[in-house]
């Protein structure tokens, strides 16, 4: 099963480790995690700058999505209910 992250970007549900809310306020640890991912070039922002709502951590990459973490979680749960 696949999860649509926004702006025509789709990932496999099998690779998802975590879906986190990054709407303000964001904790310091999560901000540092995003900065490290940016420095290592392991992050892909699929939203317009400043419109990020969710952080999706996968086995191979980290994504910033304009879709809320609640909506993405619901999409991912649909996959796990079918398994």
C-alpha positions in Angstrom: 0.0 0.0 0.0 1.1 3.5 -0.6 0.7 6.9 1.2 0.2 10.1 -0.7 2.3 12.9 0.9 1.1 15.7 -1.2 2.3 17.4 -4.5 2.3 14.1 -6.4 4.7 12.3 -4.0 3.9 8.8 -2.9 5.8 6.5 -0.6 5.4 2.8 0.4 3.7 2.2 3.8 6.2 -0.6 4.4 9.0 2.0 4.8 7.3 4.3 7.3 8.8 4.4 10.8 7.0 7.5 12.2 4.6 10.2 11.3 5.1 13.3 13.5 3.3 16.7 13.8 5.6 19.6 13.1 3.1 22.5 13.3 4.3 25.1 15.8 5.4 24.9 18.5 8.1 22.3 17.6 10.3 20.8 20.3 14.0 21.6 20.2 14.9 17.9 19.6 12.7 17.6 16.6 14.1 20.9 15.2 17.6 19.5 15.6 16.6 16.2 13.9 15.3 18.1 10.9 18.5 20.2 10.7 20.7 17.1 10.8 18.6 15.5 8.1 19.0 18.6 6.0 22.8 18.6 6.5 23.0 15.0 5.5 20.7 15.6 2.5 18.4 12.8 3.7 15.3 15.1 3.7 12.8 15.8 1.0 10.4 18.7 1.4 7.3 18.0 -0.7 5.5 21.1 0.4 6.0 24.8 -0.2 8.4 26.5 2.2 6.7 27.4 5.4 3.7 25.1 4.8 5.1 21.9 6.3 2.7 20.2 8.7 4.1 16.7 9.1 7.5 14.9 9.3 7.5 11.4 7.9 10.5 9.2 8.9 11.1 6.3 6.6 13.8 3.7 6.4 15.7 5.5 3.7 14.7 9.2 3.8 12.8 11.8 5.8 9.9 13.8 4.2 8.3 17.1 5.1 4.6 17.1 4.0 1.9 19.8 3.7 -0.7 17.3 4.8 -1.4 17.0 8.5 0.0 14.2 10.5 -3.5 13.1 11.5 -4.5 12.7 7.9 -1.3 10.8 7.0 -1.7 8.6 10.0 -5.2 7.7 9.0 -4.0 6.8 5.5 -1.2 4.6 7.0 -3.6 2.9 9.4 -5.8 1.9 6.5 -2.8 -0.1 5.2 -2.1 -1.8 8.5 -5.8 -2.7 9.0 -5.7 -4.6 5.7 -2.6 -6.6 6.6 
